C-alpha cells in the first residue's frame, strides 16, 4: 500500500443555489481543487451523490461531470452510500491510489436539494432508511432521529434544552466560515424557542436542506510534495456497516457502525483517541453527535451530550467538533458533506482555519454516517511536516 | 498490482419478479456466488444498481444488502454508472483486490424494474441521458437509439430488416440459457412483423424491462485456486468515457468511449482482437451492437451489421456475441447486466456454457455501456489452466 495525500481542496458556499444546475454546482469546487493541486489531468473522477436521480432526474453523474469539467475520456462513476456518499467516493479514490492503480484522482461530492423536479425532499431523504420496514410506514429521517433523541433524554436524564450545546457550538464556528450556510451564532435561549419540527427535534437541532459541492484531489504521498506545498496525508480510511433499520440494532442508542469504523481507522493509522486534535463528526442531529462521540470512544455511554455541556467540544476543548460549523451550521448537502468534512479537516491541519484554528492541529478525524448509523466512513488525516 | 480472479458466480433467472423485493432479488445470486467460491465472509460488498431510488424508493443498498446477506459490518457501497453500473461495481472490486487492499470482494448487480413504486420506467431510464439537454426535451432512451438506427440505415444503406440478424442470433442463444428471460428462438420474419416501439426500433430490437441480479466473488489469482477448482482470471479492467449527450459527439455513429475503453483493456491484457474468443457486448438495441463491433475494432465503419448478416457473430463465427442471449434475450436489468455478462463469459471459459459453448474458449471480453456510449467498461477474462 502506498501512502495517499490530499493535494488540493475546493468547496462552494453551502446554500440555496436556485440559479445553479447540478453539473455547474459540481464544477466550481472541482476546478478549485485541481488548481489548488496544480494538476490539469487526472486518472479518474469519483462523484459522491445520493439524490440526483430522485430530485433532479439525472443519474450517470460520473461521465456527465467528467465531460463538463473538460476531463472527457477518464474513468468516472457515481458512488452512493446515503448521507455518507461523499466519504464513500473518497474511500474509492483512496483505494485506487493506495493500491497503485492510479496516481491522480479527483473526488467531488455534490448534492442539489433545492429547486428540484422530484418529490418532497424529506421523502427522498427517507431512501437512506429501510424502505420496506421504516419509510413505508411513514417514518421520515427526522422522525427516526426524534425517536432516538427522546429515548436518549429518557435513558440518561437530559432535558431538551441540553441539546442546544451542539447547536450553539456549531453556529459559533459556522459564523467564521465563509462557506457555511449559516454564518451567525445562536444563543441557547434561541435554541429553546426554535420551532418544533418533529418533537423533540426542533429547527436548530436539524441540519438544513441545501445545495453544495466540495472536492479533493488525491495523489501518492511521495509525489504529493512536488505538486502542492501543503499536502495532507490520509493516515487511514475505514468503513463499518450496521443494520439500516434501527429496530434491528441490539441497542438503538449504541452506534456499532461508528465503533467498528473508528476502531478500524485507529488501527490502520496507528493512533488513539488522545491523538485526535479535531473530530468532524456527523452532527445531522444533536443526538447523532452525542451517540457518535460515545461510540467513537470520546465519551462513555450517555456522556456524549455531557461533553458538549462541559465545553469540551469547542475549538479549545478536549475534542473540538464541527470546527467550521458542522452539518448544522455549514450545512448538510448530503452527498457532498463527507467531502466538506475532509476539506475542513485538511484546512485545519494546514493551519488555514482562520478564527476557528485548532492550535497546532496535527491529526484530524472526519466521519460520515449514512442513514441512522448503517454506513460509517472514517478518514484520519495527518499534517505532513 | 496483483492478478485478480473470479472465484465464484451466481445469477437469477431474468424476468418479471413481482413477488420478490429488491433485497431478496440481490440475495439469491450473492449466496450462490459465495457458495460457488467456497467463502462465507468477504472484505467488501459493492452493489451495482442504477434505479433503486427512482423505482423502489430505496437508496443505501450497500449496507442494506450486506446486512440482509449476513455480512453486517463489512464495507459496502452502491456504484452507479447508468446501464454500466454492474460493470462499474466490478471495476471497483477489481481495483480493491488488485491493489492489495482487500482479498475477498463480493460484487452484486441488481435491478428491479417491474412492480415499482416510482414513475414510468422509461422516464427513469432517461436519467442515463443528459437530463438538461436530452431528457428534458422528451427524448427517451429508445428514441435516442431510434435516431442512431435511422442514421445508420441512411449512411450505410441497410434496410430495417437487416437488423433482425442481431435479434435472431440473441434469441437462438437465449433459447439454451436457463437464466434468460426469453428462452425461445425468433425467425427473421417475426422480427420484420414485430410491433414498432419508436420507429425504426421495434419490439424485437429492444432489450426488455425486467428484474434480475447476478454476482461474482473476487480474490487474488494466486490464492484463487485454493478456493475454487475453476477460477477465471481478469486479464484487464478498463473504463473510457465520452459525452453523455449524443449531439456533443464528433460523430454520432462513432462510439469513441468504446474505442478508448477497448484499447485500454487490450493494452492492459496484452491481447489483440484476434485473441478474443467471444464478446459479450452491450446489445441493448441492434444499432448499439453494430456500433460496438465497429468501435472495438471487429468491423470497419458501417460494417458491424454486415458481420451479423454474414453469421460471424454466431457461436461458431469469428466473433461470437450475446452467447447466452445478450441484453435482448437474456434480458437487461440495467444495473445487473454488467455482472450477467461477466458471469456468462466466465462460464464460457470454464466450459460450462452447455449447448452454447464456444469451442475451446480461452479469452472472453465483456463490455457494458452506460447511456448511449458515455461510460464504457470493458473486462477481459482469461481461462486459468
Interface residues (C-beta under 8 A of the other chain):
Chain A: X1 X21 X23 X44 X50 X51 X53 X54 X56 X57 X58 X59 X60 X61 X62 X63 X64 X66 X67 X72 X73 X74 X75 X76 X77 X78 X79 X80 X81 X82 X88 X91 X92 X95 X96 X98 X99 X100 X101 X124 X126 X127 X128 X129 X130 X131 X132 X135 X239 X240 X241 X242 X243 X244 X248 X256 X257 X260 X370 X371 X374 X375
Chain B: X1 X21 X23 X44 X50 X51 X53 X54 X56 X57 X58 X59 X60 X61 X62 X63 X64 X66 X67 X72 X73 X74 X75 X76 X77 X78 X79 X80 X81 X82 X88 X91 X92 X95 X96 X98 X99 X100 X101 X124 X126 X127 X128 X129 X130 X131 X132 X135 X239 X240 X241 X242 X243 X244 X248 X256 X257 X260 X370 X371 X374 X375
